Amino acid sequence: MTRLLIVGPPGAGKGTQAEILASTFGIPAISTGDIFRANIKAGTPLGLQVQEIVAGGGYVPDSLTNAIVQDRLHQADAADGFLLDGYPRTADQVIELDRILGETGAQLDAVVQLVADKDEVVARLLKRAAEQGRADDTEDVIRHRQDVYLEQTEPLIAAYTARGLVAEVDGLGTVDEVAARVLAALAARGIVVPA
């Protein structure tokens, strides 16, 4: 059983590394953003509720996010482990995740923290915005997102560092280089790829 959380600033390649880790360990990658988008696209009651909140410029409340994560972690494919991406985001969500996992006597094995030089990430995102025609992704907007990420995740990282769970990994380099660093950091913590 491998239970992981991955965090990293926008543009650090978190989504790509989450896919690689999930595939490597044979566990589902659970992204709250993906769950919300899938429900919105399918027009489910949850999706309509989330769409209304987001359209109004609001944040999905913790109570709704917690319920979605709890439901997802109780699905059969997550019984042997999982990789969380995008949750928890707040100190209250850390407490709720502990409660959810505690129901089955489980806990997180490690938190993979991708770190990257802010200017490098901004340059990467500006390049991607130009390639994808995202006119709204200006340097100011991108830098603001980086600041919000740091502000939001600082308490989480502090909490998980105090528990000795954080594996800090340089997120810059090729996809394969970063993936190798992530696996090495996990192996150093005794978390190895199943044979």
Secondary structure by P-SEA (a helix, b strand, c coil): cccbbbbbccccaaaaaaaaaaaaaccccccaaaaaaaaaaaccaaaaaaaaaaaacccccaaaaaaaaaaaaaccccccbbbbccccccaaaaaaaaaaaacccccccbbbbbbccaaaaaaaaaaaaaaaccccccaaaaaaaaaaaaaaaaaaaaaaaaacccccccccccaaaaaaaaaaaaaaacccccc
